[in-house]
């Protein structure tokens, strides 16, 4: 009888962990807004070319990719036509220095603090 009780405890712990992870994912979705899409990636200089649909500033935290393989980082530098900028608006094509390889078509989100 003790074994069944132990198994039930393991199952309940696993269910609680899954619920907590689900809540974290939902909270993360609510705290980010899509602001663009990767148009190209330049591996030699680790830069993503992004077409913006929302505003972006140096210092913002962005997430690129889907939930399972997304990278999250702070925008350290951004360029428009090879000129450094601190802010970009919807419709701008920007180059963003990224810490990992990204793929064309991946969505770019700004993470709200």
Buried (B, 14 or more C-beta within 10 A) or exposed (E): EEEEEEEEEEEEEEEEEEEEEEEEEEEBEEBBEEBBBBEBBEEEEBBBBBBBBBBBEBEBBBBBBEEEEBBBBEBEEBBBEEEEBEEBEEEBBBBBBBEEEBEEEBBBBBBEE
